[in-house]
Amino acid sequence: MSRNDAVAKIKKHLLLQREDLRSKIAEEMGLAYSPDDGINDLGETAALVEQSELHTQLAALETRELMQINRALALIEEGHYGVCQKCSKAIPLARLQAVPFTTVCVECQRRQEDLGDNDEDAYSVDWRKAYDHERRSNTAEYSVQDFDLASE
């Protein structure tokens, strides 16, 4: 398969992935809590706000990925896709197929990581932060029976 054919196939995959992400983002934002939901129970409201925060963070992660995909599609349209933005060498097809929105070759990526210089921070997904938030939000559920409400 020629490089142009491979890029066309990657473009098709990116377009499908973009549509999928757009619908996921809309779904996550639709699941986010709104104060207008008419819930009067403080406990239920707190739980919904916590869930809403998770949905909002997931939407933010998906939005960052969508930005990466849009950037890759723009590079394809401009004719600059698959060219390392650091050294201007061609990025191997295997890397583009594995990480279709990458903008740097493996060597430059390693160099960036070794130096602690990550130009793609604005687009990177912070899975650790999302995991930590989810772990913290998985608090035990309590009912009225769990508390000793008898006055002393």
Secondary structure, 3 states (H helix, E strand, C coil): CCHHHHHHHHHHHHHHHHHHHHHHHHHHHHHCCCHHHCCCCHHHHHHHHHHHHHHHHHHHHHHHHHHHHHHHHHHHHHCCCCECCCCCCECCHHHHHHCCCCCCCHHHHHHHHHHCCCCCCCCCCCHHHHHHHHHHHCCCCCCHHHCCCCCC
